[in-house]
Amino acid sequence: MELRDLQPVVQNRTTLKRLKGPKVTGLRYWGVFPETQAASTSCKLEELTAEIDIKEVTFCCIKELHSIRQYWLAPGAREDYTTTRSFSFPMRKLFNFSASDLWDRATTVKLLASLATEASIPSGLDPFPSPTYSYSSALTLSTVVSGLTFPRVTRLSVDRTREGWSPLPDALLESFRGSLFPRVTCLDLSQAQRAGGTIMIGQGVVQVAFSRLPKLQTVTFLPERGDQEGADEMQTEGRVVDRISQVSLRVADVPLEHYAEQAYVHELAPVCLSALDAFPRLPSLVLECRVEERLDHIYTDDECATELSDSDASMPSCASSSGHHPDDLDDEMEDAGDGMHPDSDAARAHMTAFIEEEIANRHVWAAERQRFDREAVWRERRRARQEREMRQAHTWADPPPLDHVIESVWVTYGEERGQFYALLRNRGYEMVELSQLEFDYRLEIRPVGVHVPPRQRRITDYFRPE
């Protein structure tokens, strides 16, 4: 049962001291808001055990939980809140409060932050914010955020920024200190990019996240073409460069029609080279590739040999050869004996002939429908055979050998042109093969001179460099 549904039960129960088991859902409430009802409650609980059953922290959730804590509990009451599923804390929801409301509910916000398992931070301010948002709200928000801690959050997302949004105030950025997310190991920028927004590496909130997440290990983002605003400042200040220990470029689910060595390497090479140029002290760059098969079944020649003699036959219609649709049989039978006495021999003979004709027509229609189904199957098999032949002629049935991928392809990067491995050598890097794990193959770009285990092969072991 929801905690707010217990309002009629606890409203006048002054002797009630303990309450266990209800849930806080934070769902939108139609009618009198729970905060108004809770204010009229005369009971004062000394112990409350409840479950937080939400997907993410919302405006209604904060108001509901705070009103119950404010009006139902006695001073110094014992509170025990549990969660049965993960829930997210989008910090942008705090912008919906006015300065006074947010300050009054700061203790509840802090409680929910301590229970959240995921979190997201805003990357900018909406040019049309909530009517309750003001400059004083930003200052109050900075003060409230500086007192929060998310001890359970290990993955932090950055919300999208749209064109026209303004950067976060400096006061709010300063409140993002190291103890805010003490256990975050992954910073996810890709969610904002998938939602249609843009994320710049040089953005203030991203730079703050880079510099103030003490256990940050992984940054997830979608590569975007073009210059990244703030990239020069990032390299100069050294906030990111000195901390990056490895970059992983995961190319998963490559479509079959695009899986050719030329296209594959031409897509990967500029990304790899730009990463090496952006992070000159980068110790490692890992390439992981998995191929997605588009066809569930490739037909054999024997299966494709089952063809119809007339493959160009026109599509059969749903009408019978007499022009009557089978579904109209009953109406036709009623009209067949018009003008005749129903018991006359002529009427019975006419009806019998009509029924026999329609039965024959139904057999013809069924045969045409069966032929149509056979043609559809044949066309599907012919299409599969053509794709199989194209695959044999232009692509590989299995992942391509590493020497084909690296040795034979020339790439262009800026004003440079040459073989991919040669361009890497010019930068002091080489490629080695890693264990495949769940991928079709994995490669690692590392500085020349790094110790390679005896069983690990360099890319140049597959061919003779020019």
C-alpha positions as CSV (number, residue, x, y, z in Angstrom):
1,M,0.0,0.0,0.0
2,E,1.2,3.5,-0.8
3,L,2.1,5.6,2.2
4,R,-0.1,8.5,1.3
5,D,-3.1,6.1,1.1
6,L,-2.8,5.6,4.8
7,Q,-3.8,9.2,5.5
8,P,-7.3,8.4,6.7
9,V,-6.0,5.6,9.0
10,V,-3.4,7.6,10.8
11,Q,-5.0,11.0,10.7
12,N,-6.6,10.9,14.2
13,R,-4.7,7.9,15.6
14,T,-2.7,9.7,18.3
15,T,-1.7,6.4,19.9
16,L,-0.1,5.1,16.8
17,K,3.7,5.0,17.3
18,R,5.1,2.6,14.7
19,L,4.4,2.0,11.0
20,K,6.0,-0.6,8.8
21,G,5.7,-1.7,5.2
22,P,4.1,1.1,3.1
23,K,5.6,2.4,-0.1
24,V,6.6,5.8,-1.4
25,T,5.9,5.9,-5.2
26,G,5.9,9.6,-5.9
27,L,3.2,9.2,-8.6
28,R,1.3,12.3,-9.7
29,Y,-1.6,12.9,-7.4
30,W,-4.9,14.1,-8.7
31,G,-7.0,16.0,-6.2
32,V,-5.8,17.3,-2.8
33,F,-2.0,17.0,-2.7
34,P,-0.7,14.7,0.1
35,E,1.2,17.6,1.6
36,T,-2.1,19.3,2.4
37,Q,-3.6,16.2,3.8
38,A,-0.5,15.4,5.9
39,A,-0.6,18.8,7.5
40,S,-3.9,17.8,9.2
41,T,-2.6,14.6,10.7
42,S,-2.5,14.5,14.5
43,C,-0.4,11.3,15.0
44,K,3.3,11.5,15.6
45,L,5.2,8.3,14.7
46,E,8.3,7.3,16.6
47,E,9.3,4.7,14.1
48,L,8.7,4.5,10.3
49,T,9.9,1.7,8.0
50,A,9.0,2.3,4.4
51,E,10.1,1.3,0.9
52,I,11.1,3.8,-1.8
53,D,9.5,2.3,-5.0
54,I,10.4,4.7,-7.8
55,K,12.2,4.7,-11.1
56,E,13.6,8.2,-10.7
57,V,13.4,11.1,-8.2
58,T,10.7,13.5,-9.3
59,F,9.2,16.8,-8.1
60,C,6.1,14.9,-6.7
61,C,8.3,12.3,-5.0
62,I,10.3,14.9,-3.1
63,K,7.2,16.8,-2.0
64,E,5.3,13.7,-0.9
65,L,8.1,12.1,1.1
66,H,9.0,15.4,2.8
67,S,5.4,16.1,3.8
68,I,5.1,12.7,5.5
69,R,8.4,13.2,7.3
70,Q,7.4,16.7,8.3
71,Y,3.9,16.0,9.6
72,W,3.7,12.3,10.5
73,L,6.9,11.9,12.5
74,A,7.7,12.9,16.0
75,P,10.9,14.8,16.7
76,G,13.9,12.4,16.7
77,A,11.8,9.6,15.2
78,R,13.6,6.6,13.7
79,E,13.4,6.3,10.0
80,D,14.3,3.2,7.9
81,Y,14.0,3.3,4.1
82,T,14.7,0.5,1.8
83,T,14.8,0.1,-2.0
84,T,14.0,-3.0,-4.0
85,R,15.2,-1.7,-7.3
86,S,17.6,0.8,-8.7
87,F,16.4,4.4,-9.2
88,S,18.0,7.5,-10.7
89,F,18.4,11.0,-9.3
90,P,18.3,13.6,-12.1
91,M,19.6,16.7,-10.5
92,R,17.8,18.8,-13.1
93,K,14.6,18.1,-11.1
94,L,15.8,20.4,-8.4
95,F,15.4,23.3,-10.8
96,N,11.6,22.9,-10.4
97,F,11.7,24.3,-6.9
98,S,11.7,27.8,-5.7
99,A,14.6,28.9,-3.5
100,S,12.5,28.7,-0.3
101,D,10.8,25.3,-1.2
102,L,14.1,23.8,-2.0
103,W,15.7,25.0,1.2
104,D,12.9,23.6,3.3
105,R,13.2,20.2,1.6
106,A,16.9,20.0,1.7
107,T,17.0,17.1,4.2
108,T,14.7,15.0,2.1
109,V,16.7,15.7,-1.0
110,K,19.8,14.6,0.9
111,L,18.0,11.4,2.0
112,L,17.0,10.4,-1.6
113,A,20.6,11.2,-2.8
114,S,22.0,8.7,-0.3
115,L,19.7,6.0,-1.6
116,A,20.0,6.6,-5.4
117,T,21.9,4.1,-7.5
118,E,22.2,6.3,-10.6
119,A,22.5,10.0,-11.1
120,S,22.7,12.6,-13.9
121,I,23.9,16.2,-13.8
122,P,22.6,19.0,-16.1
123,S,25.0,20.4,-18.7
124,G,23.3,23.7,-19.2
125,L,20.3,25.9,-18.3
126,D,17.1,25.9,-20.3
127,P,16.5,29.3,-21.8
128,F,12.9,28.9,-20.7
129,P,13.3,27.6,-17.2
130,S,10.6,26.7,-14.6
131,P,8.6,29.8,-13.4
132,T,9.9,29.2,-9.9
133,Y,13.5,29.3,-11.0
134,S,15.5,32.4,-10.3
135,Y,19.0,33.6,-9.5
136,S,18.4,33.0,-5.8
137,S,17.3,29.5,-6.7
138,A,20.7,28.9,-8.3
139,L,22.5,30.1,-5.2
140,T,20.2,28.0,-3.0
141,L,20.7,25.0,-5.3
142,S,24.5,25.4,-5.0
143,T,24.3,25.3,-1.2
144,V,22.0,22.3,-1.2
145,V,24.1,20.4,-3.7
146,S,27.3,21.1,-1.8
147,G,25.7,19.1,1.1
148,L,24.7,16.1,-0.9
149,T,26.5,12.8,-1.2
150,F,25.7,9.9,-3.6
151,P,27.5,6.9,-2.0
152,R,25.8,4.3,-4.1
153,V,26.2,5.8,-7.6
154,T,29.0,4.3,-9.7
155,R,27.8,5.6,-13.1
156,L,27.2,9.3,-13.7
157,S,25.4,10.6,-16.8
158,V,25.4,14.1,-18.3
159,D,22.1,15.5,-19.6
160,R,21.9,16.8,-23.1
161,T,22.4,20.5,-24.0
162,R,20.3,22.0,-26.8
163,E,21.2,25.0,-28.9
164,G,20.5,28.2,-27.0
165,W,21.1,26.8,-23.6
166,S,23.4,28.8,-21.3
167,P,26.2,27.2,-19.2
168,L,25.7,26.4,-15.6
169,P,26.5,29.2,-13.1
170,D,30.0,29.1,-11.6
171,A,28.5,28.8,-8.1
172,L,26.8,25.6,-9.1
173,L,29.9,24.2,-10.8
174,E,31.9,24.9,-7.6
175,S,29.4,22.9,-5.6
176,F,30.4,19.7,-7.6
177,R,33.1,18.7,-5.2
178,G,35.0,15.4,-5.0
179,S,32.8,14.0,-2.1
180,L,29.6,14.5,-4.1
181,F,30.2,11.3,-6.1
182,P,32.9,9.3,-4.2
183,R,32.3,6.0,-6.0
184,V,31.7,7.0,-9.6
185,T,34.0,5.1,-12.0
186,C,32.1,5.8,-15.3
187,L,31.1,9.1,-16.8
188,D,28.5,8.6,-19.5
189,L,28.2,11.3,-22.2
190,S,26.5,9.1,-24.8
191,Q,23.0,9.3,-23.4
192,A,22.8,13.0,-24.1
193,Q,24.2,12.5,-27.6
194,R,21.7,9.7,-28.3
195,A,18.9,12.0,-27.1
196,G,19.8,14.5,-29.8
197,G,21.9,16.9,-27.8
198,T,25.5,17.9,-28.0
199,I,28.2,17.4,-25.5
200,M,31.5,19.4,-25.7
201,I,34.6,18.1,-24.0
202,G,35.5,21.6,-23.1
203,Q,32.1,22.3,-21.4
204,G,32.3,23.5,-17.8
205,V,30.3,20.6,-16.3
206,V,32.3,18.0,-18.2
207,Q,35.6,19.6,-17.2
208,V,34.5,19.7,-13.6
209,A,33.4,16.0,-13.8
210,F,36.8,15.1,-15.2
211,S,38.7,16.9,-12.4
212,R,36.5,16.1,-9.4
213,L,35.6,12.5,-9.7
214,P,38.3,10.8,-7.7
215,K,37.7,7.3,-9.0
216,L,36.9,8.0,-12.6
217,Q,38.1,5.2,-14.9
218,T,35.9,5.2,-18.0
219,V,34.3,7.9,-20.2
220,T,31.7,6.8,-22.6
221,F,30.8,9.0,-25.6
222,L,29.9,8.9,-29.3
223,P,32.7,10.2,-31.5
224,E,31.6,13.4,-33.4
225,R,33.2,15.0,-36.3
226,G,34.5,18.5,-36.2
227,D,36.5,20.4,-33.6
228,Q,35.6,20.0,-30.0
229,E,35.2,23.3,-28.3
230,G,37.6,23.7,-25.4
231,A,39.9,20.9,-26.5
232,D,43.0,23.1,-26.5
233,E,42.2,24.3,-22.9
234,M,41.7,20.7,-21.9
235,Q,45.2,19.7,-23.2
236,T,46.9,22.7,-21.8
237,E,45.4,22.4,-18.3
238,G,46.1,18.7,-18.3
239,R,42.9,17.9,-16.5
240,V,42.2,14.8,-18.6
241,V,45.5,13.9,-20.3
242,D,47.3,13.1,-17.2
243,R,44.6,10.8,-15.9
244,I,43.6,8.7,-18.9
245,S,45.1,5.2,-18.8
246,Q,43.2,3.6,-21.7
247,V,40.8,4.5,-24.5
248,S,38.5,1.7,-25.8
249,L,36.8,2.2,-29.2
250,R,34.0,-0.4,-29.4
251,V,32.7,-1.0,-32.9
252,A,29.9,-3.5,-32.2
253,D,27.2,-4.9,-34.5
254,V,28.8,-3.9,-37.8
255,P,26.1,-4.5,-40.5
256,L,27.0,-7.2,-43.1
257,E,26.7,-4.9,-46.1
258,H,29.2,-2.4,-44.6
259,Y,31.6,-5.1,-43.4
260,A,34.4,-4.7,-45.9
261,E,38.1,-4.0,-45.0
262,Q,38.3,-0.7,-46.9
263,A,35.2,0.9,-45.4
264,Y,36.0,-0.5,-41.9
265,V,39.5,0.7,-41.7
266,H,38.7,4.0,-43.3
267,E,36.2,4.7,-40.6
268,L,38.4,3.6,-37.8
269,A,41.8,5.1,-38.8
270,P,40.9,8.8,-38.5
271,V,39.3,8.2,-35.1
272,C,42.3,6.3,-33.8
273,L,44.8,8.9,-35.1
274,S,42.8,11.8,-33.8
275,A,42.7,10.2,-30.3
276,L,46.5,9.7,-30.4
277,D,47.0,13.4,-31.4
278,A,44.6,14.6,-28.7
279,F,46.2,12.6,-26.0
280,P,49.9,12.4,-26.8
281,R,50.7,10.5,-23.6
282,L,48.0,7.9,-24.1
283,P,49.3,4.5,-23.0
284,S,46.7,2.4,-24.7
285,L,43.9,2.4,-27.3
286,V,41.8,-0.8,-27.7
287,L,39.8,-1.6,-30.8
288,E,36.9,-4.1,-30.3
289,C,34.8,-5.3,-33.2
290,R,31.7,-7.6,-33.4
291,V,29.9,-8.4,-36.7
292,E,26.2,-8.4,-36.9
293,E,24.7,-11.0,-39.3
294,R,21.7,-9.6,-41.1
295,L,20.4,-13.0,-42.4
296,D,19.3,-15.6,-40.0
297,H,19.6,-18.4,-42.6
298,I,21.6,-18.7,-45.8
299,Y,20.0,-21.0,-48.3
300,T,22.0,-23.7,-50.0
301,D,22.1,-24.3,-53.7
302,D,19.8,-27.3,-53.3
303,E,17.2,-25.2,-51.5
304,C,17.5,-22.4,-54.1
305,A,17.0,-24.9,-56.9
306,T,13.3,-25.3,-56.0
307,E,12.0,-22.7,-58.5
308,L,8.7,-22.2,-60.3
309,S,8.7,-22.6,-64.0
310,D,7.0,-19.3,-64.5
311,S,8.6,-16.9,-62.1
312,D,7.2,-13.8,-63.9
313,A,3.6,-14.8,-63.5
314,S,1.3,-12.0,-62.5
315,M,0.0,-11.8,-59.0
316,P,-3.2,-13.7,-58.5
317,S,-6.3,-11.8,-57.5
318,C,-8.5,-12.7,-54.7
319,A,-11.5,-13.1,-57.0
320,S,-12.4,-16.4,-58.6
321,S,-12.3,-17.1,-62.4
322,S,-16.0,-16.4,-62.7
323,G,-15.5,-12.9,-61.3
324,H,-17.2,-13.8,-57.9
325,H,-15.4,-13.5,-54.7
326,P,-15.8,-16.6,-52.5
327,D,-17.0,-14.5,-49.6
328,D,-20.0,-13.4,-51.7
329,L,-21.3,-17.0,-52.2
330,D,-24.2,-16.7,-49.9
331,D,-25.5,-13.5,-51.5
332,E,-25.1,-15.0,-55.0
333,M,-27.1,-18.1,-54.0
334,E,-29.9,-16.0,-52.7
335,D,-30.1,-14.1,-56.0
336,A,-29.6,-17.2,-58.2
337,G,-33.3,-18.3,-57.9
338,D,-35.0,-15.0,-58.4
339,G,-38.1,-15.3,-60.6
340,M,-38.4,-19.0,-60.0
341,H,-40.6,-21.0,-57.6
342,P,-38.2,-22.3,-54.9
343,D,-39.6,-25.9,-55.2
344,S,-39.6,-26.1,-58.9
345,D,-37.2,-28.5,-60.7
346,A,-35.8,-25.6,-62.7
347,A,-34.9,-23.7,-59.6
348,R,-33.3,-26.7,-57.9
349,A,-31.3,-27.5,-61.1
350,H,-30.2,-23.9,-61.5
351,M,-29.1,-23.7,-57.8
352,T,-27.2,-27.0,-58.1
353,A,-25.3,-25.8,-61.1
354,F,-24.5,-22.5,-59.4
355,I,-23.2,-24.3,-56.3
356,E,-21.0,-26.6,-58.4
357,E,-19.6,-23.7,-60.3
358,E,-18.8,-21.8,-57.2
359,I,-17.1,-24.9,-55.6
360,A,-15.0,-25.2,-58.7
361,N,-14.1,-21.5,-58.5
362,R,-13.1,-21.9,-54.9
363,H,-10.7,-24.7,-55.8
364,V,-9.2,-22.4,-58.5
365,W,-8.9,-19.6,-56.1
366,A,-7.2,-21.9,-53.5
367,A,-4.8,-23.1,-56.2
368,E,-3.9,-19.6,-57.2
369,R,-3.3,-18.6,-53.6
370,Q,-1.1,-21.6,-53.1
371,R,0.8,-20.7,-56.2
372,F,1.2,-17.1,-54.9
373,D,2.6,-18.5,-51.6
374,R,5.1,-20.7,-53.5
375,E,6.2,-17.7,-55.6
376,A,6.8,-15.7,-52.4
377,V,8.9,-18.5,-50.9
378,W,10.9,-18.7,-54.2
379,R,11.5,-15.0,-54.3
380,E,12.8,-15.1,-50.8
381,R,15.1,-17.9,-51.6
382,R,16.4,-16.2,-54.7
383,R,17.1,-13.1,-52.7
384,A,19.0,-15.1,-50.2
385,R,21.0,-16.8,-52.9
386,Q,21.9,-13.4,-54.5
387,E,23.0,-12.1,-51.1
388,R,25.1,-15.2,-50.5
389,E,26.8,-14.8,-53.8
390,M,27.5,-11.1,-53.1
391,R,28.9,-12.0,-49.8
392,Q,31.2,-14.6,-51.3
393,A,32.4,-12.1,-53.9
394,H,32.8,-8.9,-51.8
395,T,32.9,-9.8,-48.1
396,W,34.0,-12.5,-45.8
397,A,31.9,-15.2,-44.2
398,D,34.2,-15.0,-41.2
399,P,36.0,-12.1,-39.7
400,P,38.8,-10.9,-42.0
401,P,42.4,-11.8,-41.2
402,L,44.3,-9.1,-39.4
403,D,46.9,-8.7,-42.1
404,H,44.2,-7.9,-44.7
405,V,42.7,-5.3,-42.4
406,I,46.0,-3.5,-41.6
407,E,48.4,-4.2,-44.4
408,S,46.5,-3.6,-47.6
409,V,44.6,-0.4,-46.8
410,W,45.8,3.1,-47.3
411,V,44.1,5.8,-45.4
412,T,44.0,9.6,-45.5
413,Y,44.2,11.6,-42.3
414,G,44.4,15.4,-42.8
415,E,47.4,16.0,-45.0
416,E,48.9,12.5,-44.3
417,R,48.3,9.5,-46.5
418,G,49.8,6.0,-46.0
419,Q,49.2,2.6,-44.6
420,F,47.5,2.6,-41.3
421,Y,50.2,0.9,-39.4
422,A,52.8,3.2,-41.0
423,L,51.0,6.3,-39.7
424,L,50.9,4.7,-36.3
425,R,54.7,4.1,-36.4
426,N,55.3,7.7,-37.3
427,R,53.6,8.6,-33.9
428,G,55.6,6.0,-32.0
429,Y,52.8,3.4,-31.7
430,E,52.3,-0.2,-32.9
431,M,49.4,-2.7,-32.9
432,V,49.2,-6.0,-31.0
433,E,46.5,-8.6,-31.0
434,L,44.4,-9.2,-27.9
435,S,42.3,-12.2,-26.9
436,Q,38.9,-12.0,-28.7
437,L,36.6,-12.5,-25.7
438,E,33.1,-11.9,-27.0
439,F,34.3,-10.0,-30.1
440,D,35.3,-11.2,-33.5
441,Y,38.7,-9.6,-32.9
442,R,40.4,-7.1,-30.6
443,L,43.5,-4.9,-31.2
444,E,45.5,-2.7,-29.0
445,I,47.4,0.4,-30.0
446,R,50.3,1.0,-27.6
447,P,53.6,2.8,-27.6
448,V,56.6,1.1,-29.3
449,G,58.9,-0.5,-26.8
450,V,56.2,-1.7,-24.4
451,H,56.8,-5.3,-23.4
452,V,54.7,-7.8,-25.4
453,P,54.1,-11.3,-23.8
454,P,55.7,-14.2,-25.8
455,R,52.3,-15.5,-27.1
456,Q,51.0,-12.1,-28.1
457,R,51.6,-11.1,-31.8
458,R,52.3,-7.8,-33.2
459,I,50.4,-6.8,-36.3
460,T,53.7,-6.7,-38.3
461,D,54.2,-10.3,-37.5
462,Y,51.6,-11.1,-40.1
463,F,53.4,-9.4,-43.0
464,R,56.6,-7.7,-43.9
465,P,56.4,-3.9,-43.5
466,E,57.5,-1.9,-46.5
